[in-house]
Amino acid sequence: MSRKRVAPAVACLALLLAGCGGVSATAKFLARANATCVATNRQLGALTTPGKAVVGTPAALLTKQAALVAKEVPIDESELHTLRTIKAPAGERGAYADALAQARADVSLLPKIAAALRGKSKTALTSITQQSSALSDIAVAAMKRLGLRQCARNL
């Protein structure tokens, strides 16, 4: 399902769950967290123009990529801040805190990735992206186990 279709569906689900009596804490948690992540996915998607060819010299492309990564930082930090305010069900709090910690560690590497892109150091970029990839893989797996599929999409 495309992002444009998922966002309204998740938002409607969140509204329905909020208005229904007897809805489980887990369902409310999932709806709120996934709705937050859908909004973030939309913001991140707006940073790029689909179908527009990226042209330029390799150095110019690295500079453009660095600027894009730098724009992602406040969006991802805002998402993490909001997610930290969403209380997970008692049985999931530890796993949720761990998933957020991994995601936070990954997001903290974004400025270093941008700097490596600007510095055009292949060695530095390779090292930092490998670290980011490892953290992201752990966070994605944890988010998926919790049922936070939308959150796993942008890590």
Secondary structure, DSSP 8 states (H G I E B T S, - for coil): --HHHHHHHHHHHHHHHHHSTT--HHHHHHHHHHHHHHHHHHHHHHTS-TT----S-HHHHHHHHHHHHHHHHHHHHHHHHHHHHS---GGGHHHHHHHHHHHHHHHHTHHHHHHHHHHT-HHHHHHHHHHHHHHHHHHHHHHHHHT-HHHHHT-
